[in-house]
Amino acid sequence: MKPKVLYVEDEKLNRDLVNMFLRDIVELDLAATGETGLEMAIQNRYDGFLLDINLGPGINGVEVAKKLREIDHYREIPVVALTALALNGDKESFLAQGCSHYMSKPFSKNGIRSFVQEIFRIGPSSI
């Protein structure tokens, strides 16, 4: 059974690319805002989250991560900061604020697939 993952990303192109790259290894739901992502997280049960950090107006990915960690069944699951923010100290900041993993953009198809397979302990598939 594929892990059920929610990807919260405001850029449609990025949502479409990640969906195309991962749809055969995870069951992927998509949200365009932090608020929508939180609503979906409450209404569904996910095995993990991929969060863009800069989500435009409204709450950002770090705020989403913090709120997810307040929900009992999301305290220990993977919450990945998937972001173009790669300044010195950003990764450490995201990890200290509720994210369990970090991956910087841009990424390759093989890169994100391998990363997600490792995090969710998915066996190798043809890439």
N, C-alpha and C positions, 0 to 999 in steps of 0.2 A: 504494500500500500504506500502510495506517495505521501510525503509530508505535505501538510496544508500550510501554505505560507502567504502572508499578506505583504505586498509591496506598496509602500506609500511614497508617491513621487508626483510632483506637480507638472513635470514636463511630459507631454503625451508621447513624444518620440522615445524618451527613455523608458516609459512604461511599456511601449510596444516592443522595443528591442529586448528588454529583460524578459518579457513574456515569450517572445520568439526563442530566446536562448534557453529558457528554463522549463518551458511548458511540458516537455516530455519527462522531466525528472522530479518535478514537484507539482502539486495542485496549487496554482497561483491565482490569488485574487488581487485586484488592483484598486487603489484609492488615490484620488488626485489631491486630497487635502488631509491635513492632520486630524481635523474634526471628523471627517468621513471615516478615516482609518480607525479612530477610536470607537466610533459607533459600530463599525464592522467587527472590531475586536470583541466588543461586548456581546454582539448578537451571534457570533460564531465562536468556534474553538480552533485556534491556530497552533501549529507546532513551532512557529517562528515568524519573525518579521524582518523585512528589509526596509530601512527607512532612509529616504533622502533627508538631509538636515535642513537645507534652505527650501522651505515649502511655500514661499511667497507669503501673501497676507494670511493672518491667522496663526495658529500654533505651529512651531517648528518641530523637526524630528526629535530633538533632544527632549522637548516637552512631552512629545508622544511617548518616548521611551520611559520617562519618569512616571507618567500616568499608567503605562502598561505594567510597570513593576509594582504598582499599588494593587493590582488585581491578582488574587491568590494563585490562580493557575498559570499566570504569566511571570511569576517571580524568578523562575530558574530556566526559562527557555531562551533560545538564541534570539537576540535583538541586534541586528546588524546595521551600523551606520554605513550607508552606501553613498558617498558624497565626494564632491570635487574639492571640498575644504581639506587642504593638506598642509596647512601651515604648521610650523613647529609648535607642538603642544596640543594641536587639535585632537589627534587620536586619543591621547591620554585624557583629555577633557571629556570626550564622548564616552570613553570607557568608565570614567568616574561618575558619569551621570545616568547610567542605566543601560548603556549599550554593552553587549558582551563581546562583539567583534566589530572590526572596521575594515572597509575596503574603499580605496580611493578610485574616483572616476578620472579619466576614462579607463575602461577595462575591456579586455577582449572576451569573445565568446568562450574560449577555452578557459580563460582566467576565472570568470564568474562561475562557470559550470563546476570547475574543480573546487573552488572556494565553497560553493553551496553543497557539493557532494561531501566534502570534508566535514562541514559544520553539522549537516543533518545525517551523517554516516550513511550516505547513499552509495551503493556499489557503483563501480565504473560502468559507463555506457558508451556507446559509440558517439563521438563528438563531431 
